[in-house]
Amino acid sequence: MFEFAKMKRVFKNPQMQEEFEREGFVVVDFYTADEISEAEELYHRLHPKDEKGFFPSTFSKDKNYRDTTDKELKRIGQKRFEELFIDYQIINGSFIVKSPGEESYLHVHQDMTLVDETEFTGMNIWTPLTNLTENNGVLYILPGSHRFFPTYRGHTLRGFYDGIQEEIKDYMTPYYLKAGQAAIFDQSIIHFSPPNTSNDIRIVTNVYFTHKDARFVICYHDKNNPEWKNKVELFQQDLSFMTNYEQFGANIYGRPKMGKSLGITDYSFPELSIEQLGNQFKKKRLREFTPTKKVAVQQLEEVAVTTPENKQKSFWEIYTPKNILLELKYKLTGN
Ligand SMILES: O=C(O)CCC(=O)C(=O)O
């Protein structure tokens, strides 16, 4: 198994780079109001009518939808990419849509491995076109979880948190982004989103990017083959992988038909217990809240990112002191 290397810098702002490396994500203002309208118009013009539940455009069988979305989201975001990043390459733009309904739930996961993580980091710029609420598919993140274990990830590999899918949610934080704000996150961070139970569709644009020198790799595991108990196969891919991989929409659990096999390698399939999670997170920060406190913290977070004077600050800069005050108040008063 590999070890994490020091991340290659991609953020122009050194504080943002530092925060990203520590937490595994940063929150930034990304689209202007005009750009939000442009992206919405693009979605409504292109999207196939048979979308249901949770639906990324990368999973669509409609190649024109995938290709045009990719090209246009790269164009719409171009100015902001230039302002935020150095030494980067933009790989793919897509829509991630949640139609109203329970089936739009997305379980706790890390995103699939897409780059060689012995050296590089795959990142998403995840930007809702509408304000997020607790009913329309808000993004929950476990800050810092990108550094639990070095992992190989993909649809055929189990995650190290699969045994504690429900319990782990208590440690995660919802990010109530406003329309046009982005969570830029490391693809290895643990995240999930509850179903969209509102009456309106939730549209997000997702732009996947990485360091300019990155090599592209995906992973496959044959769980029915006993000889593969602690093995995975790696496949080298090229830049067009995200738009051209037909298996996303057809046979996502099959051995990749695209790319060049780099051979089979050892992988121990780590597993995280709830005790380990609790120890690590208690040590790291004050994060075990009672249900009442959770609601209070969510409200504080919402205020923190949306007031005009706070908009320019980083997320943790704003609300960590308030979390600590809440915790002290709880210790003193019990509520
Ligand atoms: O759009 C969402 O709600 C979450 C998206 C996500 O986690 C993913 O596509 O991996």
The ligand as an SDF file (V2000), in Angstrom:
LIG
                    3D

 10  9  0  0  0  0  0  0  0  0999 V2000
  -24.5300   15.7230   -5.2930 O   0  0  0  0  0  0  0  0  0  0  0  0
  -24.5360   15.1600   -4.1980 C   0  0  0  0  0  0  0  0  0  0  0  0
  -25.4770   15.2270   -3.4280 O   0  0  0  0  0  0  0  0  0  0  0  0
  -23.3190   14.4120   -3.7540 C   0  0  0  0  0  0  0  0  0  0  0  0
  -22.4750   14.0240   -4.9080 C   0  0  0  0  0  0  0  0  0  0  0  0
  -21.4540   13.0400   -4.5610 C   0  0  0  0  0  0  0  0  0  0  0  0
  -21.1280   12.8250   -3.4190 O   0  0  0  0  0  0  0  0  0  0  0  0
  -20.7990   12.2760   -5.6000 C   0  0  0  0  0  0  0  0  0  0  0  0
  -21.1810   12.4040   -6.7710 O   0  0  0  0  0  0  0  0  0  0  0  0
  -19.8830   11.5190   -5.2780 O   0  0  0  0  0  0  0  0  0  0  0  0
  1  2  2  0
  2  3  1  0
  2  4  1  0
  4  5  1  0
  5  6  1  0
  6  7  2  0
  6  8  1  0
  8  9  2  0
  8 10  1  0
M  END
$$$$
